């Protein structure tokens, strides 16, 4: 069945009207709640920052509480309200939605709720569409902090099937939600499986890279690799000539340029930046072929593939805090880098360890195979059907 025939069957001849948000509900701003007001037990409460950090797109259980006395003074979200965090440091996250499916919950002053009579998950899904995001960008203001006002949000059009028949409209909305829920549920299951596999991978990696006292020789990293830092050359963004050559920094590719300074297999290690401590991304990563590297990543060359990958796996598995200097700006300088002790078994043992970890790595981290690839494909499929199901044609006069 084609996408078009399915949509025709779903709508069953009814019209879809594009109606301003302000005409289908009311925006209400929260008041007074601060993070310091949270208590261990009490009345459910939601701070706007939690929409970014704690919740998905819909939820029914709060993470925090306030006293019953304070709750009486605060505005509250009810089941079916759409909660919106309308400020962010980037345009993509402005107007992040949370469909609230739980009981009453107090909300903070930096949050807005939208009270309406539609399917709340339908509205939350619509806010994620390319159509809404395009319209939203017209109204974003602010320099460092980006925001959208309720006045401007109220102007954005939302597709409502047969609004003159609320019961029929909600049935159609619910069916669209059911389809999209199935996609998000499958993606969530795959993501949970990936998380479990990563834990398993970390366990075996740490086990393979742990040695008993006296079992192997330990050598400083400076003895295992040749340092090519002197060949690095930073280029300011204004001076870079756009091209197809990856330009690397402390945490990976920063840009693409026209020329290169390396054309070989190398290991880059972050020299500075908060990620040295946070470890949100690997601090050691291999590069191959024509590349350009700036002065924020150390450049190491090894004799063999196995030795390079072995050190890469090992550095990403250990705590490097003892070798890092600086508080405001963490730094792993060349001297400290080269003193890091590395267990150095025979090349045959390194090859065996690397072969095993490469297989795990492909399953847990590769974007071309394994679960990461499957999740990426499912996410694209979900986004396609989400935009298809929620991008009804507009009347000519509205398009004009």
C-alpha positions as CSV (number, residue, x, y, z in Angstrom):
1,X,0.0,0.0,0.0
2,X,1.5,3.4,-1.0
3,X,2.0,6.2,1.5
4,X,-0.6,8.3,-0.3
5,X,-3.3,5.6,-0.4
6,X,-2.8,5.0,3.3
7,X,-3.2,8.6,4.1
8,X,-6.4,8.8,2.0
9,X,-7.8,5.7,3.8
10,X,-6.8,7.2,7.2
11,X,-8.5,10.5,6.5
12,X,-11.5,8.8,4.9
13,X,-12.5,11.9,2.9
14,X,-12.3,14.4,5.8
15,X,-10.7,17.8,5.4
16,X,-7.6,18.8,7.3
17,X,-7.4,22.4,8.5
18,X,-4.2,24.3,9.3
19,X,-5.1,26.2,12.4
20,X,-2.9,28.6,14.5
21,X,-1.8,27.1,17.8
22,X,-3.4,30.1,19.5
23,X,-6.8,29.1,18.2
24,X,-6.7,25.5,19.5
25,X,-5.5,26.2,23.0
26,X,-3.9,28.6,25.5
27,X,-0.3,29.1,26.5
28,X,0.3,29.5,30.2
29,X,3.7,30.4,31.8
30,X,4.9,28.7,35.0
31,X,5.9,30.7,38.0
32,X,8.2,30.7,40.9
33,X,9.8,27.2,41.0
34,X,13.5,27.0,41.4
35,X,15.9,24.0,41.7
36,X,16.6,24.8,45.3
37,X,12.9,24.3,46.1
38,X,13.1,20.5,45.4
39,X,12.6,18.1,48.3
40,X,12.8,14.4,48.7
41,X,9.0,13.8,48.9
42,X,6.0,15.9,48.3
43,X,4.0,17.3,45.4
44,X,5.3,16.4,41.9
45,X,7.3,19.2,40.2
46,X,9.0,19.7,36.9
47,X,11.8,22.3,36.2
48,X,12.2,23.4,32.6
49,X,15.8,22.2,32.4
50,X,14.6,18.6,33.0
51,X,12.8,18.6,29.7
52,X,16.3,18.7,28.1
53,X,18.1,16.4,30.5
54,X,15.6,14.0,32.2
55,X,12.5,13.4,30.0
56,X,11.9,12.1,26.5
57,X,9.1,13.5,24.3
58,X,6.4,12.2,26.7
59,X,6.3,11.1,30.3
60,X,4.0,10.3,33.2
61,X,6.3,10.1,36.2
62,X,8.2,13.2,37.7
63,X,11.8,13.1,38.9
64,X,11.4,15.7,41.6
65,X,9.0,17.1,44.2
66,X,8.3,20.3,46.2
67,X,6.5,20.8,49.4
68,X,2.7,20.8,49.4
69,X,2.7,24.3,50.8
70,X,4.8,25.7,47.9
71,X,2.8,23.7,45.4
72,X,-0.3,25.6,46.3
73,X,1.4,28.8,45.1
74,X,2.6,27.4,41.8
75,X,1.0,26.9,38.4
76,X,0.4,23.2,37.6
77,X,0.4,21.0,34.6
78,X,-2.5,18.6,34.3
79,X,-2.7,15.3,32.4
80,X,-2.7,16.1,28.7
81,X,-0.9,19.4,28.9
82,X,2.0,20.1,26.5
83,X,5.0,21.4,28.4
84,X,7.4,23.5,26.4
85,X,11.0,24.7,27.2
86,X,11.2,27.7,24.9
87,X,14.8,28.8,25.5
88,X,18.1,27.2,24.5
89,X,21.6,27.9,23.4
90,X,20.9,26.6,19.9
91,X,18.0,26.9,17.5
92,X,17.4,23.2,17.2
93,X,16.4,22.8,20.9
94,X,14.3,25.9,21.1
95,X,10.7,24.8,21.9
96,X,11.4,21.3,23.2
97,X,8.1,19.6,23.9
98,X,7.1,17.2,26.7
99,X,3.6,15.6,26.5
100,X,2.6,15.3,30.1
101,X,0.6,12.1,30.7
102,X,0.8,12.0,34.5
103,X,-1.1,13.6,37.4
104,X,-0.8,17.2,38.4
105,X,2.7,18.6,38.6
106,X,4.0,22.1,39.5
107,X,6.1,23.8,36.8
108,X,8.9,26.3,36.8
109,X,8.7,29.9,35.6
110,X,11.0,29.3,32.6
111,X,8.5,26.8,31.2
112,X,5.2,27.3,29.3
113,X,2.4,24.8,29.1
114,X,-0.1,24.6,26.3
115,X,-3.6,23.6,27.4
116,X,-5.8,22.3,24.6
117,X,-8.3,19.6,23.6
118,X,-6.2,17.7,21.1
119,X,-4.1,14.6,21.4
120,X,-1.1,15.8,23.3
121,X,1.3,13.3,21.8
122,X,0.0,14.3,18.3
123,X,1.0,17.9,19.1
124,X,4.4,16.8,20.5
125,X,5.2,14.8,17.4
126,X,4.1,17.7,15.2
127,X,6.6,20.0,16.9
128,X,9.4,17.7,15.8
129,X,8.5,17.9,12.1
130,X,10.5,19.8,9.5
131,X,7.4,21.9,8.8
132,X,7.1,23.2,12.4
133,X,10.9,23.7,12.8
134,X,11.0,25.8,9.6
135,X,8.2,28.0,10.9
136,X,9.7,28.3,14.4
137,X,13.0,29.6,13.1
138,X,11.2,32.7,11.8
139,X,10.4,33.7,15.3
140,X,13.6,32.9,17.2
141,X,15.2,35.9,18.9
142,X,18.2,36.5,21.2
143,X,21.9,36.2,20.8
144,X,23.5,33.9,23.4
145,X,20.2,32.6,24.6
146,X,17.7,31.7,21.8
147,X,14.0,31.9,22.6
148,X,10.5,31.9,21.1
149,X,7.6,33.8,22.8
150,X,4.2,32.4,23.3
151,X,2.8,35.3,21.2
152,X,4.8,34.0,18.2
153,X,4.2,30.4,18.9
154,X,0.5,31.1,18.8
155,X,0.8,32.1,15.1
156,X,2.3,28.8,13.9
157,X,-0.2,26.6,12.1
158,X,-0.9,23.0,13.1
159,X,-2.8,20.5,11.0
160,X,-6.1,19.4,12.7
161,X,-8.2,16.8,10.8
162,X,-11.9,17.6,10.7
163,X,-11.9,20.1,13.6
164,X,-15.7,20.5,13.3
165,X,-16.0,16.8,14.5
166,X,-13.8,16.6,17.6
167,X,-14.4,12.9,18.2
168,X,-13.5,11.9,14.7
169,X,-10.5,14.3,14.8
170,X,-9.1,12.7,18.0
171,X,-9.6,9.2,16.4
172,X,-7.4,10.2,13.5
173,X,-4.8,11.8,15.7
174,X,-4.7,8.7,17.9
175,X,-4.1,6.5,14.9
176,X,-1.2,8.7,13.7
177,X,0.2,8.6,17.2
178,X,-0.1,4.8,17.4
179,X,2.0,4.5,14.2
180,X,4.7,6.9,15.4
181,X,4.8,5.3,18.8
182,X,5.6,2.0,17.2
183,X,8.6,3.6,15.4
184,X,9.9,5.3,18.6
185,X,9.3,2.1,20.7
186,X,11.4,0.1,18.3
187,X,14.2,2.7,18.3
188,X,14.1,2.8,22.1
189,X,14.4,-1.0,22.2
190,X,17.4,-1.0,19.9
191,X,19.0,1.9,21.9
192,X,18.6,-0.1,25.1
193,X,20.1,-3.1,23.5
194,X,23.0,-1.0,22.3
195,X,23.6,0.4,25.8
196,X,23.7,-3.2,27.1
197,X,26.2,-4.2,24.5
198,X,28.4,-1.2,25.2
199,X,28.5,-2.2,28.9
200,X,29.4,-5.7,27.8
201,X,32.1,-4.3,25.5
202,X,33.6,-2.1,28.3
203,X,33.7,-5.1,30.5
204,X,35.6,-7.3,28.1
205,X,37.8,-4.4,27.0
206,X,38.9,-3.7,30.6
207,X,39.4,-7.4,31.2
208,X,41.6,-7.9,28.1
209,X,43.6,-4.8,29.0
210,X,44.2,-5.7,32.6
211,X,47.4,-7.6,33.6
212,X,48.7,-9.1,36.8
213,X,51.9,-7.6,38.4
214,X,54.9,-8.9,36.5
215,X,52.8,-10.5,33.7
216,X,53.9,-7.9,31.1
217,X,56.4,-5.1,30.8
218,X,55.2,-1.6,31.2
219,X,56.6,1.1,29.0
220,X,56.0,4.9,28.8
221,X,53.9,5.9,25.8
222,X,56.8,7.9,24.5
223,X,58.8,4.7,23.8
224,X,56.0,3.1,21.9
225,X,55.3,5.7,19.3
226,X,56.8,8.6,17.3
227,X,55.4,12.0,18.1
228,X,54.6,14.1,15.0
229,X,53.3,17.2,16.9
230,X,55.9,19.4,15.2
231,X,54.1,18.9,11.8
232,X,50.7,20.2,13.1
233,X,49.5,23.5,11.8
234,X,46.4,25.3,13.0
235,X,44.3,27.4,10.6
236,X,41.8,29.9,11.8
237,X,38.2,29.4,10.4
238,X,38.5,32.5,8.3
239,X,41.7,31.3,6.6
240,X,40.6,27.8,5.7
241,X,39.9,26.9,2.1
242,X,36.9,24.6,1.9
243,X,37.6,21.2,0.5
244,X,37.2,17.5,1.1
245,X,40.2,16.9,3.4
246,X,39.1,16.3,7.1
247,X,40.5,19.0,9.5
248,X,40.9,17.4,13.0
249,X,40.9,19.0,16.4
250,X,40.9,17.7,20.0
251,X,37.7,15.6,19.6
252,X,37.5,14.8,16.0
253,X,36.7,16.5,12.6
254,X,36.2,20.2,13.0
255,X,36.0,21.1,9.3
256,X,37.0,20.1,5.8
257,X,39.8,21.8,3.9
258,X,41.5,21.8,0.5
259,X,45.0,20.7,1.4
260,X,46.6,18.1,3.8
261,X,49.7,17.7,6.0
262,X,49.5,14.0,6.8
263,X,48.8,11.0,4.5
264,X,49.1,7.9,6.7
265,X,47.6,5.9,9.6
266,X,48.0,7.9,12.8
267,X,46.6,8.1,16.4
268,X,45.3,11.4,17.6
269,X,45.0,12.1,21.3
270,X,43.2,15.2,22.8
271,X,45.6,17.8,24.1
272,X,43.2,20.1,25.7
273,X,39.5,20.7,26.4
274,X,36.8,19.7,28.9
275,X,36.4,16.3,27.2
276,X,39.7,15.2,28.7
277,X,37.8,15.0,32.0
278,X,34.2,14.5,30.9
279,X,35.1,11.7,28.4
280,X,31.8,12.2,26.5
281,X,33.7,11.1,23.3
282,X,37.0,9.1,23.0
283,X,40.1,11.1,23.7
284,X,42.2,8.8,21.4
285,X,41.0,8.1,17.9
286,X,42.7,6.7,14.7
287,X,42.8,8.6,11.4
288,X,43.9,7.4,8.0
289,X,44.7,8.9,4.6
290,X,45.0,12.6,3.7
291,X,44.3,14.7,6.8
292,X,45.1,18.1,8.4
293,X,45.5,18.3,12.2
294,X,45.5,21.4,14.3
295,X,47.5,22.0,17.6
296,X,44.7,20.7,19.9
297,X,45.5,17.0,19.3
298,X,48.7,15.1,19.7
299,X,49.8,13.1,16.7
300,X,51.4,9.7,17.2
301,X,52.7,7.2,14.6
302,X,53.1,3.5,15.4
303,X,55.0,0.6,13.6
304,X,51.9,-1.6,13.1
305,X,48.1,-1.4,13.1
306,X,47.9,-3.6,16.1
307,X,50.1,-1.4,18.2
308,X,48.2,1.7,17.3
309,X,44.8,0.3,18.0
310,X,46.0,-1.4,21.2
311,X,47.2,2.0,22.6
312,X,44.0,3.6,21.4
313,X,41.8,1.1,23.2
314,X,44.0,1.3,26.3
315,X,44.0,5.1,26.6
316,X,40.2,5.2,26.2
317,X,39.8,2.7,29.0
318,X,41.9,4.4,31.8
319,X,41.6,7.5,33.9
320,X,44.0,10.1,32.7
321,X,43.3,12.6,35.5
322,X,46.8,12.2,37.1
323,X,48.4,13.4,33.8
324,X,46.1,16.3,33.2
325,X,46.9,19.9,34.3
326,X,44.8,23.0,34.5
327,X,41.4,23.4,36.0
328,X,39.5,26.0,33.9
329,X,41.1,24.5,30.7
330,X,42.2,20.9,31.2
331,X,45.4,20.1,29.3
332,X,47.4,16.9,28.6
333,X,50.8,18.3,27.5
334,X,53.4,16.4,25.5
335,X,55.6,15.7,28.5
336,X,52.9,14.1,30.6
337,X,51.5,12.2,27.6
338,X,54.8,10.5,26.9
339,X,55.1,9.4,30.6
340,X,51.8,7.5,30.6
341,X,52.7,3.9,31.5
342,X,51.2,1.3,29.0
343,X,51.2,-2.5,29.5
344,X,53.2,-3.9,26.6
345,X,52.7,-7.6,25.9
346,X,54.1,-9.3,22.8
347,X,52.9,-8.1,19.3
348,X,51.1,-11.4,18.9
349,X,49.1,-10.8,22.1
350,X,48.3,-7.2,21.0
351,X,47.1,-8.5,17.7
352,X,44.8,-11.0,19.4
353,X,43.4,-8.3,21.8
354,X,42.9,-5.8,19.0
355,X,41.1,-8.4,16.8
356,X,38.6,-9.2,19.6
357,X,38.0,-5.5,20.5
358,X,37.6,-4.5,16.8
359,X,34.7,-6.9,16.5
360,X,33.0,-5.5,19.7
361,X,33.7,-2.0,18.5
362,X,32.0,-2.6,15.1
363,X,28.9,-3.9,16.9
364,X,28.7,-1.1,19.4
365,X,30.1,2.0,17.7
366,X,30.3,1.6,13.9
367,X,27.9,3.8,12.0
368,X,28.2,1.5,8.9
369,X,27.3,-1.8,10.6
370,X,25.8,-3.3,13.8
371,X,23.3,-1.7,16.0
372,X,24.4,1.9,15.5
373,X,23.7,1.6,11.8
374,X,20.3,-0.1,12.5
375,X,19.3,2.7,14.9
376,X,20.3,5.4,12.4
377,X,18.2,3.7,9.7
378,X,15.2,3.3,12.0
379,X,15.5,7.0,13.1
380,X,15.5,8.2,9.5
381,X,12.6,5.9,8.7
382,X,10.7,7.3,11.8
383,X,11.4,10.9,10.7
384,X,10.3,10.2,7.2
385,X,6.9,8.8,8.3
386,X,6.5,11.4,11.0
387,X,6.8,14.2,8.5
388,X,4.7,12.4,6.0
389,X,1.8,11.7,8.5
390,X,1.9,15.3,9.8
391,X,2.5,17.2,6.6
392,X,-0.9,17.5,5.2
393,X,-1.4,19.7,2.1
394,X,-2.3,23.3,2.8
395,X,-5.0,25.3,1.0
396,X,-3.6,27.4,-1.9
397,X,-4.5,30.6,-0.1
398,X,-2.5,29.6,3.0
399,X,0.5,28.5,1.0
400,X,0.4,31.8,-0.9
